[in-house]
Each structure stands twice: as C-alpha cells, then as structure tokens.
Amino acid sequence: MILYGLKTCDTCRKAQKVLDGAEYVDVRTDGVPQDVLERALRVFGDAVVNTRSTTWRGLDEQERARPALELLREHPTLMKRPLITEGDEMWLGWGKDVQAALQERT
C-alpha cells in the first residue's frame, strides 16, 4: 500500500498512523508517478484537484483553466490528500468511507 501525501498535512499524518505499514510518499519532494496521476484522474475525475488549497487560491484564472494533469505535475500540492493505492485499487481523501474501507483490509 502506498500513501501519497504531504508530511505537513494533519490528515495525511492521521492516515499514516492508521495505515501503519503503508509506504509514505511526500508529493512535494518525491512527486506522484505519471501513471498514478493519470489513473487517479480516470477514477476520481476533477475531485483529485483540491480547489480549497492555498496553492489553488494562488493560481490565476488562466492557470486554473489548464488541464488537471498538467496542474498536478507542476503543482503536486494541488492534489487532494491522501491518495492511497494498493494494487489496482485507489482511495482519495480520508473520509469515513475511506477509513472504513481500509480498516476492513488491516
């Protein structure tokens, strides 16, 4: 299991505590592999882009209109967090639904 997040994100830290054995990838320093981003966009659509983030608020309208994949490659902190992968499965965020689905696996 791989958890993509930010070391400074409280939600990511909570997820990391629960998913003790998960490999942690800091998106700011290590980025997210292109294939993982592409798959996340296919699975979750625009929900992958966190439009409530500080990074998003710092973008002008022209930048915001760019394709999501380009934005996420250039600004990995725009990704909603955490993004959790295990094999062919993916989960986005750390809502009660994601927690319940993952706690069944541990």
LUMTI-402602 format. One record per residue: x, y, z of N, C-alpha, C, O in turn. Coordinates in steps of 0.02 Angstrom, whole numbers, plus 50000, padded with zeros to 5 digits. Layout:
BEGIN
XYZXYZXYZXYZ/...
// end
This chain:
BEGIN
500424994250000500005000050000500455006250000500955006550036/500275011149959500655017349955500185023149971499635023549943/500415027550015500035033450034500415039550008500975040850028/500085043149962500375049349934500085055149973499475055949975/500505059250003500265064850042500815069950054501335069850021/500685074250103501175079250124501355077950197500915076550238/501985078450212502205077350281501905082450329501825081150388/501735088350303501455093650345500695093450351500405097550385/500385088650317499645088150316499405083950374499575078050380/498985086950417498725083350475498315077250455498365071950486/497915077850403497505072350379497945066550356497805060750370/498475068150320498935062950296499275059450355499385053350353/499445063250406499755060250466499275055450501499475050250525/498635057450504498135053050535498085046550495498065041050524/498055047150429498005041250387498625036850395498575030650398/499195039850399499825036150405499845032250471500095026650474/499565035250524499545031750589499125025450585499315020250611/498545026050552498095020350547498375015050499498325009050512/498655017450443498935012850392499675011950405500095013650364/499825009150462500495008650488501005005750439501575008050437/500815000850401501294997650356501345000750288501734998350246/500965005950275500965009050208501615012750194501895015950238/501835012350133502415016350111502165023550103501645024750073/502545028250129502335035350127502745038950074503365038750075/502405042450029502735046349978502525053649986501935055249980/503005057950000502855065150006502825068049936503325068149900/502245070549916502155072949848502555079249834502735080549776/502715083049885503105089149874503825087449855504105090649811/504115082549888504815080949875504895075449823505365075649783/504445070549822504525064749778504055064749718504175061149670/503535068749721503045068849666502615062549664502685058149707/502195062249615501755056449604501895053949534501905057849486/502005047449526502145044849459501575046549410500985046549427/501775047949349501295049949296500725044949289500145046949284/500885038549289500355033449280499865033449339499265032149329/500095034849398499655035049457499195041149451498595040649465/499465046849431499055052849422498525051749368497945053649376/498735048849313498265047649258497695043049280497115044249264/497875037849316497365033149340496905036449391496305035349390/497185040449435496785044049486496285048749451495715049249472/496505052049399496055056549363495505052649328494935054949323/495655046649303495135042449272494635040049324494035039949311/494885038249382494455035449435494045040949470493445040149481/494375046449488494055051549530493865057949493493515062249520/494105058649432493955064749394494265070949426494805070649456/493905076449420494165082849446494225083049522494515087749549/493935078149557493985078049630494715077349653494865078749711/495155075249609495865074649627496185081449639496665081949678/495925086649608496185093349617495845096649677495235097349678/496245098549725495985101749786495895109249774496365113049780/495285111149758495145118249743495075122449806494935128449801/495155119349864495135123149927495835124449954495915127450008/496345122349918497035122949942497315129949933497075133849892/497815131449971498175137749966498485138449897498485143849868/498745132949871499055132949804498545134949752498685139149709/497945132149755497415133749707497235141149710497165144449658/497165143749770496985150849779497525155449751497385161149733/498145153049747498685156949720498735156949644499125160749616/498335152649612498355152249539497875157349509497335158649536/498065160249451497605164749417497115160549374497215154549366/496615163849347496095160349309496385156549249496155151049233/496875159449217497175156149158497515149649179497445144549145/497875149749235498195143649259497685138449280497765132449266/497155140549313496635135949336496285132449279496025126949287/496285135549220495945132749162496355127249128496105123749084/496985126549147497415121449117497165114449134496815113649184/497345109449094497155102549110497395100449179497945102249200/496985096549214497145094449282497815090749287498195091849334/497955086549238498585082749240499185087449238499675086449275/499165092549196499715097449193499785101049259500345101949285/499225103249287499245106849351499555102549406499975104849445/499335096249410499585091849462500325090049453500685089149502/500545089649391501265088349379501675094449401502215093649431/501435100349386501795106449403501725108449476502185111149506/501135107049505500985108949575500715102849612500105102349621/501145098249632500895092049664500495093349728500095089149748/500595099049759500215100649820499485102249806499085103049852/499305102749742498605103749723498195097349729497575097649728/498515091749737498165085349741497785084749807498055086149860/497165082549803496795080949863497165075349898497415070749865/497205075649963497615070850000497205067550055496705070150079/497445061650074497945057550040497645053749981497045052749976/498085051749937497915047149883498245040549903498855040249912/497835035349909498085028949933497975023749878497435023249849/498505019949864498455014749813498675008149843499115007749885/498345002949818498554996149834498354991749775497764990549764/498854989549738498714985749678498304989949629498514995449611/497734987449608497304991049561496804995649596496414999049562/496794995749661496304999749698496595006449719497195007149730/496145011449724496335018149743495805021149789495205019749781/496035025249835495595028949879495845036149882496445037349879/495375040849887495565047849888495265051149949494665050549962/495685054649986495455058050046495475053450106495715047750102/495215055850162495225051950223494555052650259494515053450320/494025052250219493345052450246493175045950280493545041050277/492605045850313492375039850348492315033750302492445028150322/492095035050240492025029550192492705026350176492755020250173/493205030450166493885027950151494165024350212494455018950206/494075027350270494325024150332494015017350342494365012450357/493355016850333493015010450342493265005250291493384999550309/493335007250229493555002650177494265000050191494404994150181/494695004450216495385002350228495474998650294495904994350300/495065000250343495124996650407494884989450400495104985150438/494454988150352494244981250339494834977150312494844971050320/495314980450281495874977150250496434975750299496854971350287/496444979450354497014978550401496854973750456497284972550500/
// end
